Amino acid sequence: MKRIVISGGIFGAILIFVLVNLGKKRMFFFKEEEEFIKSEINGIIINLRDQQHGEFRFTIRQSTTKEMVAYSLSVGKFVKENGIQEQDSISKGANSHVIYFYKKKWKAI
């Protein structure tokens, strides 16, 4: 009987640990998303990384300040359907939920 209680306690502790860590990750994502909505962005996508489950990590070089900013966005389906890639441009007004992507025009060599 003691083994069952000890095993249940260990399982419970592991479950609580996992749930707390998942909660922290979600809170970080929501905070980052809120920051993204508040900011004005005009720049070029320098790095685009698929983080699975529909999330992409964008590293953007701002056109005006040359500052590098990074955001994780849940736009996986859109990125794949429209072939968004590095060197494309992104634009978004402050406090706006609308994001504009502009494809880079590639020149034939």
N, C-alpha and C positions, 0 to 999 in steps of 0.2 A: 504494500500500500504506500510506503514511503517513496518507493521508486516512481510511482505514478505521480505523486504530488511534486517531487523534485523535477521530473521530466516536464510536467505541466507548467511549473514555475519558470523553467529555462525557456520553454517554448513561448510562454507569455512575455518574457523579457525580450526575447528576440523579435517577436511580433511588434511590441511597442517601439523598439529601436527602429525597425524598418518603417513603421508608420510615421514616426517623428521625422525621420530623414526625408521621406517622400513629401511630407507637409512643408518642410523647409525649402525643398527644391521648388515646389509650386508657388510658395510665397515669394521667392526670389524672382521667378518668372513673371508673376503678376506685377511686382514692383518695377521690373525692367520694362514690361509692356506699358505701364503707366508713364514712365519716363520717356519712352519712345513716342507716345501719343502727344505729350506736352511739347516735344522738341520739333524744331524746324530742320528739315534735312534736305540738302541739295548737294549731290556729289556722285562719285563713281564707286561702284562696288569693286573693292580691291580683292576681297576673299569671300567665297561663298562655300559654306560647308554644310552638308546634309547631316543633321543630328538625329535622324530617324523619326518615325511617328509624325511626319508632317511638319517638323520644325527645321528651319534653316538658320544658320548663324551667318549674318551679314557683317562684314567689316567694310566700312564706308569711309572714303576720304572726302571730307567736306570741301566743296569748291571754293568757298569764301575764305575759310581759315586754314585750310590744309590739315586740319585736325582729323585724327583717326578715331572713329567711334564704332562700336560693335553692338549688335542687337540680335537676339534670337526671336524669330517670328514664325507663327504657325501659318505659313503660306506655301507649304510643300506642293500641293496639287497645282496651284497657279504657276509656281516656278517651273515645274516639270512640263506642264502643258504649253507654256509660252517660251520655253528655252531660255529663261533668264540665266545669265552667266556672268563671270567676272568681266570687268571693263564696261558693262552696261551701266547706265545712269539711273539714279533713283531721286525722286523729289517728293517732299511731303511738307505741307504747311503746319505751323504750330497748332496744337489742339485740334487736329484733323485726323479722321480715321481713313482718309483716302490717300493711297500711295500710288504714285505714277512711276512706271518703269519705262526707260527708253533704251532701245536696242542700239548697240554700237554699229555703225555702218562699216563693214569690213571692206577693204580695198583689195582687189585682185593683184597678185604680184606678177 
